[in-house]
Amino acid sequence: MEHINQIKSKVVCRKIDEEMVLVPLVNDVADMNVIYTLNEVAAFIWEQIDGVKSIEDITKLVLQNFDTDAQTAEKDVSDFIRDLNQIVN
């Protein structure tokens, strides 16, 4: 999870109205040419990444807070983390 926290430090996150947006940092400056809008589940996952919770913990929280099954929750969390890795690399 520490690795994910390091990735999180390479992205600026802002809530604008009801939407959460991510902007990658390039040389400590926001790359405004690349903006990602998060859906409700992705925004929830983003907010759970705190360096303490494991991927399994976050998956359980997704299950508790959204009307979904375990397989979909696991896929949502792993897909989001994979996509986050791609944003910063």
GUGU-979500 format. One line per field, with one value per residue: residue number from 1; residue in three letters; z, x, y of N, C-alpha, C in turn. Coordinates in nm, 2 decimals, padded with zeros to 4 digits. Example, Ala and Ser with C-alpha at 12.3 -4.5 7.8 and 13.67 -1.06 7.14 Angstrom:
BEGIN
num: 1,2;
residuo: ALA,SER;
n.w: 00.78,00.71;
n.u: 01.32,01.28;
n.v: -00.57,-00.22;
ca.w: 00.78,00.71;
ca.u: 01.23,01.37;
ca.v: -00.45,-00.11;
c.w: 00.78,00.79;
c.u: 01.32,01.29;
c.v: -00.33,00.00;
This chain:
BEGIN
num: 1,2,3,4,5,6,7,8,9,10,11,12,13,14,15,16,17,18,19,20,21,22,23,24,25,26,27,28,29,30,31,32,33,34,35,36,37,38,39,40,41,42,43,44,45,46,47,48,49,50,51,52,53,54,55,56,57,58,59,60,61,62,63,64,65,66,67,68,69,70,71,72,73,74,75,76,77,78,79,80,81,82,83,84,85,86,87,88,89;
residuo: MET,GLU,HIS,ILE,ASN,GLN,ILE,LYS,SER,LYS,VAL,VAL,CYS,ARG,LYS,ILE,ASP,GLU,GLU,MET,VAL,LEU,VAL,PRO,LEU,VAL,ASN,ASP,VAL,ALA,ASP,MET,ASN,VAL,ILE,TYR,THR,LEU,ASN,GLU,VAL,ALA,ALA,PHE,ILE,TRP,GLU,GLN,ILE,ASP,GLY,VAL,LYS,SER,ILE,GLU,ASP,ILE,THR,LYS,LEU,VAL,LEU,GLN,ASN,PHE,ASP,THR,ASP,ALA,GLN,THR,ALA,GLU,LYS,ASP,VAL,SER,ASP,PHE,ILE,ARG,ASP,LEU,ASN,GLN,ILE,VAL,ASN;
n.w: 00.00,00.05,-00.18,-00.34,-00.20,-00.26,-00.53,-00.52,-00.42,-00.65,-00.79,-00.82,-00.66,-00.68,-00.57,-00.75,-00.76,-00.77,-00.86,-00.87,-00.95,-01.10,-01.15,-01.30,-01.18,-01.32,-01.29,-01.05,-01.12,-01.21,-01.48,-01.69,-01.93,-01.91,-01.76,-01.53,-01.46,-01.19,-01.13,-00.89,-00.74,-00.80,-00.69,-00.42,-00.37,-00.41,-00.20,00.01,00.01,00.21,00.31,00.53,00.51,00.36,00.02,00.03,00.25,00.15,-00.06,00.09,00.21,-00.02,-00.09,00.14,00.11,-00.14,-00.38,-00.48,-00.59,-00.46,-00.65,-00.85,-00.69,-00.62,-00.87,-00.95,-00.76,-00.81,-01.09,-01.07,-00.93,-01.10,-01.32,-01.20,-01.16,-01.43,-01.49,-01.37,-01.47;
n.u: 00.08,00.21,00.34,00.13,00.05,00.27,00.23,00.00,00.09,00.19,-00.01,-00.26,-00.56,-00.89,-01.21,-01.47,-01.76,-01.98,-01.81,-01.50,-01.18,-00.87,-00.54,-00.24,00.10,00.37,00.71,00.65,00.45,00.11,-00.02,-00.22,-00.32,-00.40,-00.66,-00.84,-01.16,-01.33,-01.55,-01.82,-01.75,-01.48,-01.39,-01.44,-01.27,-01.02,-01.03,-01.00,-00.74,-00.48,-00.24,-00.26,-00.48,-00.53,-00.54,-00.73,-00.88,-00.99,-01.14,-01.33,-01.46,-01.57,-01.75,-01.92,-02.03,-02.14,-02.38,-02.29,-02.12,-01.87,-01.68,-01.70,-01.63,-01.36,-01.25,-01.30,-01.14,-00.88,-00.86,-00.87,-00.64,-00.45,-00.50,-00.43,-00.16,-00.08,-00.14,00.06,00.29;
n.v: -00.12,00.12,00.18,00.26,00.49,00.65,00.69,00.83,01.07,01.19,01.31,01.56,01.61,01.72,01.83,01.93,02.09,01.83,01.64,01.45,01.52,01.42,01.53,01.48,01.53,01.69,01.72,01.85,02.02,02.08,01.90,02.03,01.95,01.69,01.56,01.38,01.25,01.12,00.85,00.78,00.55,00.52,00.77,00.72,00.50,00.63,00.81,00.64,00.55,00.57,00.49,00.32,00.15,-00.17,-00.32,-00.51,-00.42,-00.19,-00.29,-00.43,-00.22,-00.09,-00.29,-00.27,-00.01,00.02,-00.10,-00.38,-00.68,-00.91,-00.99,-00.79,-00.56,-00.62,-00.62,-00.35,-00.21,-00.31,-00.24,00.04,00.10,00.00,00.17,00.42,00.38,00.39,00.65,00.81,00.71;
ca.w: 00.00,00.06,-00.32,-00.39,-00.14,-00.33,-00.65,-00.48,-00.41,-00.78,-00.85,-00.75,-00.66,-00.64,-00.58,-00.82,-00.75,-00.72,-00.93,-00.82,-01.07,-01.08,-01.25,-01.27,-01.16,-01.40,-01.23,-00.94,-01.18,-01.27,-01.62,-01.72,-02.05,-01.88,-01.64,-01.51,-01.38,-01.12,-01.09,-00.75,-00.68,-00.81,-00.59,-00.29,-00.36,-00.40,-00.06,00.11,00.00,00.32,00.36,00.63,00.46,00.25,-00.09,00.08,00.34,00.06,-00.13,00.18,00.22,-00.14,-00.07,00.24,00.08,-00.27,-00.41,-00.57,-00.54,-00.42,-00.77,-00.91,-00.60,-00.64,-01.01,-00.95,-00.69,-00.89,-01.21,-01.04,-00.89,-01.23,-01.40,-01.13,-01.20,-01.57,-01.50,-01.32,-01.53;
ca.u: 00.00,00.30,00.36,00.01,00.06,00.37,00.17,-00.10,00.16,00.22,-00.14,-00.34,-00.70,-00.98,-01.35,-01.53,-01.91,-02.00,-01.71,-01.37,-01.09,-00.73,-00.45,-00.10,00.20,00.49,00.80,00.58,00.35,00.00,-00.03,-00.36,-00.36,-00.45,-00.75,-00.93,-01.28,-01.36,-01.69,-01.85,-01.68,-01.33,-01.36,-01.44,-01.14,-00.92,-01.03,-00.96,-00.59,-00.42,-00.12,-00.29,-00.57,-00.48,-00.63,-00.84,-00.96,-01.06,-01.24,-01.44,-01.53,-01.65,-01.87,-02.01,-02.08,-02.20,-02.46,-02.21,-02.07,-01.73,-01.59,-01.70,-01.56,-01.22,-01.21,-01.30,-01.03,-00.76,-00.85,-00.84,-00.50,-00.37,-00.51,-00.36,-00.02,-00.06,-00.15,00.18,00.41;
ca.v: 00.00,00.23,00.22,00.34,00.62,00.73,00.73,00.94,01.20,01.24,01.35,01.65,01.57,01.83,01.81,02.04,02.06,01.69,01.56,01.45,01.52,01.40,01.59,01.43,01.63,01.67,01.81,01.92,02.12,02.01,01.88,02.06,01.88,01.56,01.56,01.26,01.27,01.00,00.82,00.77,00.44,00.56,00.87,00.66,00.43,00.73,00.87,00.54,00.53,00.65,00.43,00.23,00.04,-00.26,-00.33,-00.59,-00.33,-00.10,-00.37,-00.46,-00.09,-00.08,-00.38,-00.21,00.12,00.02,-00.22,-00.46,-00.81,-00.92,-00.99,-00.65,-00.47,-00.65,-00.57,-00.20,-00.16,-00.34,-00.16,00.18,00.11,-00.02,00.30,00.52,00.36,00.44,00.80,00.87,00.65;
c.w: 00.00,-00.09,-00.37,-00.33,-00.21,-00.46,-00.63,-00.47,-00.54,-00.86,-00.76,-00.77,-00.61,-00.66,-00.64,-00.83,-00.69,-00.78,-00.87,-00.95,-01.02,-01.19,-01.21,-01.26,-01.25,-01.35,-01.13,-00.99,-01.24,-01.42,-01.66,-01.85,-02.03,-01.75,-01.64,-01.42,-01.32,-01.10,-00.94,-00.68,-00.68,-00.71,-00.45,-00.27,-00.33,-00.25,00.05,00.11,00.10,00.38,00.48,00.58,00.35,00.13,-00.05,00.17,00.25,-00.02,-00.04,00.20,00.10,-00.13,00.03,00.20,-00.06,-00.30,-00.52,-00.51,-00.52,-00.55,-00.84,-00.82,-00.62,-00.77,-01.01,-00.88,-00.76,-01.02,-01.18,-01.00,-01.01,-01.31,-01.33,-01.16,-01.34,-01.58,-01.47,-01.39,-01.68;
c.u: 00.09,00.32,00.25,00.01,00.16,00.31,00.07,-00.03,00.20,00.10,-00.20,-00.49,-00.78,-01.12,-01.41,-01.68,-01.92,-01.90,-01.57,-01.28,-00.94,-00.65,-00.31,-00.01,00.32,00.59,00.74,00.48,00.24,00.00,-00.18,-00.41,-00.42,-00.53,-00.84,-01.04,-01.31,-01.51,-01.70,-01.76,-01.53,-01.30,-01.35,-01.31,-01.03,-00.91,-00.99,-00.81,-00.53,-00.29,-00.14,-00.38,-00.51,-00.58,-00.75,-00.94,-01.05,-01.17,-01.36,-01.52,-01.62,-01.77,-01.97,-02.09,-02.15,-02.28,-02.38,-02.17,-01.92,-01.64,-01.58,-01.62,-01.41,-01.17,-01.20,-01.18,-00.90,-00.75,-00.82,-00.69,-00.41,-00.38,-00.43,-00.21,00.01,-00.06,-00.01,00.31,00.41;
c.v: 00.13,00.28,00.30,00.48,00.71,00.77,00.84,01.07,01.26,01.29,01.46,01.61,01.69,01.79,01.94,02.01,01.92,01.60,01.57,01.44,01.50,01.47,01.55,01.55,01.59,01.77,01.91,02.03,02.04,02.01,01.90,02.01,01.75,01.57,01.44,01.28,01.13,00.98,00.81,00.67,00.47,00.67,00.82,00.58,00.53,00.78,00.77,00.51,00.62,00.59,00.33,00.12,-00.04,-00.26,-00.41,-00.51,-00.24,-00.17,-00.40,-00.33,-00.06,-00.16,-00.33,-00.09,00.13,-00.11,-00.30,-00.59,-00.81,-00.91,-00.86,-00.55,-00.49,-00.60,-00.42,-00.15,-00.19,-00.26,-00.02,00.19,00.09,00.11,00.41,00.51,00.41,00.59,00.86,00.81,00.68;
